[in-house]
């Protein structure tokens, strides 16, 4: 699930980047999965950090960040799964 989330988000970001002529080559996603056992064993959270290779203007950042949050895997996760997404942009 963690791998699916990260790869799906990067794929959708790549499509948006291509459509808007934005270079995001080198973007990376790291997803940390946390399990819970009460009342049954399941995924409690998928904490995603997306590291961008270069700084972009605010308008392009917004396009890329919104694209990531519309990925089908992200949108398909149930309400019980905590799913924070953090974007790391270079200074």
DSSP file (Angstrom, degrees, kcal/mol; ACC not computed):
  #  RESIDUE AA STRUCTURE BP1 BP2  ACC     N-H-->O    O-->H-N    N-H-->O    O-->H-N    TCO  KAPPA ALPHA  PHI   PSI    X-CA   Y-CA   Z-CA
    1    1 A X     >        0   0    0      0, 0.0     4,-2.5     0, 0.0     5,-0.2   0.000 360.0 360.0 360.0 -42.5    0.0    0.0    0.0
    2    2 A X  H  >  +     0   0    0      2,-0.2     4,-2.4     1,-0.2     5,-0.2   0.923 360.0  46.1 -63.5 -44.0    2.8    2.4    0.9
    3    3 A X  H  > S+     0   0    0      1,-0.2     4,-2.6     2,-0.2     5,-0.3   0.907 112.1  51.5 -65.0 -41.5    4.6    1.7   -2.4
    4    4 A X  H  > S+     0   0    0      2,-0.2     4,-2.3     1,-0.2     5,-0.2   0.914 110.3  49.5 -61.4 -42.8    1.4    2.1   -4.4
    5    5 A X  H  X S+     0   0    0     -4,-2.5     4,-2.4     2,-0.2     5,-0.2   0.956 113.8  44.1 -62.0 -51.2    0.7    5.4   -2.7
    6    6 A X  H  X S+     0   0    0     -4,-2.4     4,-2.1     1,-0.2    -2,-0.2   0.919 116.6  45.0 -62.0 -45.0    4.1    6.9   -3.4
    7    7 A X  H  X S+     0   0    0     -4,-2.6     4,-2.1    -5,-0.2    -1,-0.2   0.878 113.2  50.6 -70.1 -35.7    4.3    5.7   -7.0
    8    8 A X  H  X S+     0   0    0     -4,-2.3     4,-2.5    -5,-0.3     5,-0.2   0.923 110.4  49.4 -66.1 -43.7    0.8    6.8   -7.8
    9    9 A X  H  X S+     0   0    0     -4,-2.4     4,-2.4    -5,-0.2    -2,-0.2   0.927 112.6  47.5 -61.7 -44.3    1.3   10.3   -6.4
   10   10 A X  H  X S+     0   0    0     -4,-2.1     4,-2.3    -5,-0.2    -1,-0.2   0.876 111.1  52.3 -64.9 -36.6    4.6   10.7   -8.4
   11   11 A X  H  X S+     0   0    0     -4,-2.1     4,-2.1     2,-0.2    -2,-0.2   0.941 111.6  44.5 -64.0 -47.4    2.9    9.4  -11.5
   12   12 A X  H  X S+     0   0    0     -4,-2.5     4,-2.2     1,-0.2    -2,-0.2   0.881 113.2  51.8 -66.6 -37.5    0.0   11.9  -11.3
   13   13 A X  H  X S+     0   0    0     -4,-2.4     4,-2.8    -5,-0.2    -1,-0.2   0.908 108.7  52.1 -62.0 -41.1    2.5   14.7  -10.4
   14   14 A X  H  X S+     0   0    0     -4,-2.3     4,-2.5     2,-0.2    -2,-0.2   0.879 108.1  50.2 -63.8 -39.0    4.5   13.7  -13.5
   15   15 A X  H  X S+     0   0    0     -4,-2.1     4,-2.4     2,-0.2    -1,-0.2   0.933 113.2  45.8 -64.3 -45.5    1.4   13.9  -15.7
   16   16 A X  H  X S+     0   0    0     -4,-2.2     4,-1.5     2,-0.2    -2,-0.2   0.906 112.4  51.4 -63.3 -41.2    0.6   17.4  -14.4
   17   17 A X  H  <>S+     0   0    0     -4,-2.8     5,-2.8     1,-0.2     4,-0.4   0.924 111.0  47.8 -62.3 -44.6    4.2   18.4  -14.8
   18   18 A X  H ><5S+     0   0    0     -4,-2.5     3,-1.0     1,-0.2    -2,-0.2   0.928 111.1  50.7 -60.4 -45.7    4.2   17.3  -18.4
   19   19 A X  H 3<5S+     0   0    0     -4,-2.4    -1,-0.2     1,-0.2    -2,-0.2   0.766 119.2  37.0 -65.9 -25.5    0.9   19.0  -19.2
   20   20 A X  T 3<5S-     0   0    0     -4,-1.5    -1,-0.2    -3,-0.2    -2,-0.2   0.258 111.0-115.9-110.7  10.2    2.2   22.3  -17.7
   21   21 A X  T < 5 +     0   0    0     -3,-1.0     2,-0.4    -4,-0.4    -3,-0.2   0.931  62.2 151.4  54.8  51.5    5.8   22.0  -18.9
   22   22 A X      < -     0   0    0     -5,-2.8     2,-0.7    -8,-0.1    -1,-0.2  -0.945  43.5-133.3-114.2 132.5    7.3   21.8  -15.4
   23   23 A X        +     0   0    0     -2,-0.4    31,-0.1     1,-0.1    -9,-0.0  -0.766  40.1 152.0 -89.6 113.1   10.5   19.9  -14.7
   24   24 A X    >   +     0   0    0     -2,-0.7     3,-2.1   -10,-0.1    29,-0.2   0.100  18.9 149.4-122.5  20.5   10.2   17.6  -11.6
   25   25 A X  T 3   +     0   0    0      1,-0.3    28,-0.1    27,-0.1    -2,-0.0  -0.339  68.0  30.4 -57.3 127.7   12.8   15.1  -12.7
   26   26 A X  T 3  S+     0   0    0      1,-0.3    -1,-0.3    -2,-0.1    25,-0.1   0.382  80.8 149.3 101.3  -1.7   14.3   13.6   -9.6
   27   27 A X    <   -     0   0    0     -3,-2.1     2,-0.3    25,-0.1    -1,-0.3  -0.374  28.0-162.2 -62.7 144.1   11.3   14.0   -7.3
   28   28 A X  E     -A   51   0A   0     23,-2.3    23,-2.5     2,-0.0     2,-0.4  -0.953  12.5-154.3-131.8 149.0   11.1   11.3   -4.6
   29   29 A X  E     -A   50   0A   0     -2,-0.3     2,-0.5    21,-0.2    21,-0.2  -0.986   5.9-171.9-123.6 135.0    8.4    9.9   -2.4
   30   30 A X  E     -A   49   0A   0     19,-2.5    19,-2.8    -2,-0.4     2,-0.5  -0.992   7.5-171.5-124.1 122.6    9.0    8.3    1.0
   31   31 A X  E     -A   48   0A   0     -2,-0.5     2,-0.6    17,-0.2    17,-0.2  -0.963   7.2-160.5-120.0 125.6    6.0    6.6    2.6
   32   32 A X  E     -A   47   0A   0     15,-2.6    15,-2.6    -2,-0.5     2,-0.4  -0.918  10.6-152.9-106.9 122.6    6.1    5.3    6.2
   33   33 A X  E     -A   46   0A   0     -2,-0.6     2,-0.5    13,-0.2    13,-0.2  -0.795   7.6-166.5 -97.0 132.6    3.4    2.8    7.1
   34   34 A X  E     -A   45   0A   0     11,-2.6    10,-3.1    -2,-0.4    11,-1.8  -0.979   8.5-153.2-119.4 130.4    2.3    2.4   10.7
   35   35 A X  E     -A   43   0A   0     -2,-0.5     2,-0.3     8,-0.3     8,-0.2  -0.619   5.5-162.2 -99.4 159.8    0.1   -0.5   11.7
   36   36 A X  E     -A   42   0A   0      6,-2.5     6,-2.4    -2,-0.2     3,-0.0  -0.970   9.3-163.0-136.4 150.8   -2.4   -0.8   14.5
   37   37 A X        +     0   0    0     -2,-0.3     2,-0.5     4,-0.2     4,-0.3   0.378  47.5 120.3-116.7   2.5   -3.8   -4.0   16.1
   38   38 A X  S    S-     0   0    0      1,-0.2    -1,-0.1     2,-0.2     4,-0.0  -0.968  92.7  -6.2-122.0 122.1   -6.8   -2.8   18.0
   39   39 A X  S    S-     0   0    0     -2,-0.5     2,-0.3    -3,-0.0    -1,-0.2  -0.998 145.8 -16.6 -85.1 -10.8   -9.6   -3.8   17.3
   40   40 A X  S    S-     0   0    0     -4,-0.0     2,-0.3     2,-0.0    -2,-0.2  -0.970  82.0 -82.6-147.9 161.2   -7.9   -5.7   14.4
   41   41 A X        +     0   0    0     -2,-0.3     2,-0.3    -4,-0.3    -4,-0.2  -0.497  68.5 130.6 -71.7 125.3   -4.7   -5.5   12.6
   42   42 A X  E     -A   36   0A   0     -6,-2.4    -6,-2.5    -2,-0.3     2,-0.5  -0.957  63.3 -73.1-160.3 172.9   -4.8   -2.8    9.9
   43   43 A X  E     -A   35   0A   0     -2,-0.3    -8,-0.3    -8,-0.2     3,-0.1  -0.666  38.1-177.6 -76.9 125.6   -2.9    0.2    8.5
   44   44 A X  E     -     0   0A   0    -10,-3.1    38,-2.7    -2,-0.5     2,-0.3   0.841  64.2  -1.3 -90.3 -41.2   -3.2    3.1   10.9
   45   45 A X  E     -Ab  34  82A   0    -11,-1.8   -11,-2.6    36,-0.2     2,-0.4  -0.999  43.8-156.8-152.5 152.5   -1.3    5.7    8.9
   46   46 A X  E     -A   33   0A   0     36,-2.7     2,-0.7    -2,-0.3   -13,-0.2  -0.914  21.5-164.1-127.3 100.6    0.6    6.3    5.7
   47   47 A X  E     -A   32   0A   0    -15,-2.6   -15,-2.6    -2,-0.4     2,-0.5  -0.788  10.1-164.7 -93.4 113.7    2.9    9.3    6.2
   48   48 A X  E     -Ac  31  85A   0     36,-2.7    38,-2.6    -2,-0.7     2,-0.5  -0.860  13.6-174.2-109.8 129.4    4.2   10.6    2.9
   49   49 A X  E     -Ac  30  86A   0    -19,-2.8   -19,-2.5    -2,-0.5     2,-0.6  -0.985   7.5-164.1-118.6 122.1    7.1   12.9    2.3
   50   50 A X  E     -Ac  29  87A   0     36,-3.2    38,-3.1    -2,-0.5     2,-0.6  -0.929   5.4-159.1-108.3 119.9    7.6   14.1   -1.2
   51   51 A X  E     -Ac  28  88A   0    -23,-2.5   -23,-2.3    -2,-0.6     2,-0.3  -0.873   7.3-150.2-103.3 122.0   11.0   15.7   -1.8
   52   52 A X        -     0   0    0     36,-3.0    38,-0.3    -2,-0.6   -25,-0.1  -0.694  10.1-140.7 -94.4 143.6   11.3   17.9   -4.8
   53   53 A X  S    S+     0   0    0     -2,-0.3     2,-0.3   -29,-0.2    -1,-0.1   0.720  80.5  15.1 -77.4 -21.1   14.6   18.3   -6.7
   54   54 A X  S    S-     0   0    0    -31,-0.1     2,-0.1    36,-0.0    -1,-0.1  -0.986  82.8 -97.3-151.0 156.8   14.4   22.1   -7.4
   55   55 A X        -     0   0    0     -2,-0.3     2,-0.3    34,-0.1    36,-0.1  -0.443  38.7-166.9 -73.0 149.6   12.4   25.1   -6.2
   56   56 A X        -     0   0    0     -2,-0.1     5,-0.0   -34,-0.0   -34,-0.0  -0.942  30.1 -90.4-133.3 156.1    9.5   26.2   -8.3
   57   57 A X    >>  -     0   0    0     -2,-0.3     4,-2.5     1,-0.1     3,-0.5  -0.290  46.9-104.6 -60.7 155.0    7.4   29.4   -8.4
   58   58 A X  H 3> S+     0   0    0      1,-0.2     4,-2.3     2,-0.2     5,-0.2   0.846 119.6  54.9 -52.6 -41.3    4.3   29.3   -6.1
   59   59 A X  H 3> S+     0   0    0      1,-0.2     4,-1.6     2,-0.2    -1,-0.2   0.905 111.4  43.7 -62.5 -42.0    1.9   28.7   -9.0
   60   60 A X  H <> S+     0   0    0     -3,-0.5     4,-2.2     2,-0.2    -2,-0.2   0.870 110.5  55.5 -72.6 -36.6    3.8   25.7  -10.3
   61   61 A X  H  X S+     0   0    0     -4,-2.5     4,-3.0     1,-0.2     5,-0.3   0.932 106.8  51.2 -57.3 -45.8    4.1   24.3   -6.7
   62   62 A X  H  X S+     0   0    0     -4,-2.3     4,-2.6     1,-0.2     5,-0.3   0.901 108.2  51.4 -61.3 -42.1    0.4   24.5   -6.3
   63   63 A X  H  X S+     0   0    0     -4,-1.6     4,-1.9     2,-0.2    -1,-0.2   0.936 114.6  43.2 -59.4 -47.3   -0.2   22.6   -9.5
   64   64 A X  H  X S+     0   0    0     -4,-2.2     4,-2.1     2,-0.2    -2,-0.2   0.913 115.2  47.6 -68.0 -44.6    2.2   19.8   -8.5
   65   65 A X  H  X S+     0   0    0     -4,-3.0     4,-1.6     1,-0.2    -2,-0.2   0.911 112.9  48.3 -65.8 -42.4    0.9   19.6   -4.9
   66   66 A X  H  X S+     0   0    0     -4,-2.6     4,-0.6    -5,-0.3    -1,-0.2   0.882 109.1  54.5 -64.9 -37.3   -2.7   19.5   -5.9
   67   67 A X  H >< S+     0   0    0     -4,-1.9     3,-1.4    -5,-0.3    -2,-0.2   0.930 105.6  52.5 -61.0 -45.2   -2.0   16.8   -8.5
   68   68 A X  H >< S+     0   0    0     -4,-2.1     3,-1.4     1,-0.3    -1,-0.2   0.894 107.1  52.4 -58.1 -40.8   -0.4   14.6   -5.8
   69   69 A X  H 3< S+     0   0    0     -4,-1.6    -1,-0.3     1,-0.3    -2,-0.2   0.557 104.0  57.8 -76.7  -7.1   -3.4   14.9   -3.6
   70   70 A X  T << S+     0   0    0     -3,-1.4    -1,-0.3    -4,-0.6    -2,-0.2   0.317  74.9 130.6-100.6   7.1   -5.7   13.8   -6.5
   71   71 A X    <>  -     0   0    0     -3,-1.4     4,-2.6    -4,-0.2     5,-0.2  -0.335  65.8-125.1 -62.0 141.8   -3.9   10.5   -7.0
   72   72 A X  H  > S+     0   0    0      1,-0.2     4,-1.3     2,-0.2    -1,-0.1   0.856 109.1  50.9 -58.2 -37.7   -6.4    7.6   -7.2
   73   73 A X  H  > S+     0   0    0      2,-0.2     4,-0.9     1,-0.2     3,-0.4   0.948 111.4  47.6 -66.4 -46.3   -4.6    5.6   -4.4
   74   74 A X  H >4 S+     0   0    0      1,-0.2     3,-0.8    -6,-0.2    -2,-0.2   0.922 114.4  47.0 -57.9 -45.0   -4.6    8.7   -2.0
   75   75 A X  H 3< S+     0   0    0     -4,-2.6    -1,-0.2     1,-0.2    -2,-0.2   0.709 108.7  56.6 -71.2 -20.0   -8.3    9.3   -2.8
   76   76 A X  H 3< S+     0   0    0     -4,-1.3    -1,-0.2    -3,-0.4    -2,-0.2   0.591  78.9 109.0 -89.2 -11.7   -9.2    5.6   -2.3
   77   77 A X  S << S-     0   0    0     -4,-0.9     6,-0.1    -3,-0.8    -3,-0.0  -0.433  74.2-113.9 -67.7 137.5   -7.8    5.3    1.3
   78   78 A X    >   -     0   0    0     -2,-0.1     3,-1.5     1,-0.1    -1,-0.1  -0.163  24.4-105.6 -67.7 164.8  -10.5    5.0    3.9
   79   79 A X  T 3  S+     0   0    0      1,-0.3    -1,-0.1     3,-0.0    -2,-0.1   0.713 116.1  65.8 -64.4 -21.8  -11.2    7.6    6.5
   80   80 A X  T 3  S+     0   0    0      2,-0.1     2,-0.7     1,-0.0    -1,-0.3   0.679  84.7  84.5 -75.7 -16.7   -9.6    5.4    9.2
   81   81 A X  S <  S-     0   0    0     -3,-1.5     2,-0.3   -36,-0.1   -36,-0.2  -0.783  76.1-142.0 -91.7 117.3   -6.2    5.7    7.5
   82   82 A X  B     -b   45   0A   0    -38,-2.7   -36,-2.7    -2,-0.7     2,-0.1  -0.627  23.6-179.2 -74.4 132.3   -4.3    8.9    8.6
   83   83 A X        +     0   0    0     -2,-0.3   -36,-0.2   -38,-0.2     2,-0.1  -0.462   4.1 177.7-139.7  64.6   -2.5   10.1    5.5
   84   84 A X        -     0   0    0     -2,-0.1   -36,-2.7     1,-0.0     2,-0.4  -0.411  12.1-158.4 -68.4 144.8   -0.5   13.3    6.0
   85   85 A X  E     -c   48   0A   0    -38,-0.2     2,-0.4    -2,-0.1   -36,-0.2  -0.994   7.7-172.5-126.5 128.3    1.5   14.5    3.0
   86   86 A X  E     -c   49   0A   0    -38,-2.6   -36,-3.2    -2,-0.4     2,-0.5  -0.976   9.9-153.0-122.4 132.2    4.5   16.8    3.3
   87   87 A X  E     -c   50   0A   0     -2,-0.4     2,-0.6   -38,-0.2   -36,-0.2  -0.899   5.0-157.7-104.5 131.7    6.3   18.5    0.4
   88   88 A X  E     -c   51   0A   0    -38,-3.1   -36,-3.0    -2,-0.5     2,-0.4  -0.940  12.8-175.4-112.5 113.2   10.0   19.3    0.9
   89   89 A X        -     0   0    0     -2,-0.6   -34,-0.1   -38,-0.2   -36,-0.1  -0.864  30.6-106.7-107.4 140.0   11.1   22.1   -1.5
   90   90 A X              0   0    0     -2,-0.4   -36,-0.0   -38,-0.3    -1,-0.0  -0.280 360.0 360.0 -62.1 150.9   14.8   23.2   -1.7
   91   91 A X              0   0    0    -36,-0.1    -1,-0.1   -37,-0.0   -37,-0.0   0.479 360.0 360.0 -72.0 360.0   15.7   26.5   -0.1
